[in-house]
Amino acid sequence: IRSEPPTLPQAGSHNVVYREQIRSWTKRSAQKSSEFKAYRGQTHERNDGTRYRYYVGECRTYAAAIETLAKVRETFPDAFLVSFNGDIQIPVPDARKITER
């Protein structure tokens, strides 16, 4: 049996987005909560079964994501970059391989 290497999507035809994770809690928080400060109502929520993770931003390029992260860190100094291919979280280096071709 021969296994072919995975093929990457054509440049510009991917579903990869970068987001900035700002919070993670074991209990759900209202997305309009004052905890989100200037980003109230602009958050994305994911629940992995144990934690609720909250993100802001949705950038299609790494460069744009880094710019957004700098702005987000003015409010949330511990924010960090994550990436998704569709609904699946993927490592940022893998996302860069897809988006920077």
Secondary structure as UniProt FT lines:
FT   TURN            11..12
FT   STRAND          16..25
FT   TURN            31..32
FT   HELIX           34..39
FT   TURN            40..41
FT   STRAND          44..47
FT   STRAND          52..59
FT   HELIX           62..72
FT   TURN            73..75
FT   TURN            77..78
FT   STRAND          80..85
FT   TURN            86..87
FT   STRAND          88..90
FT   HELIX           92..99
//
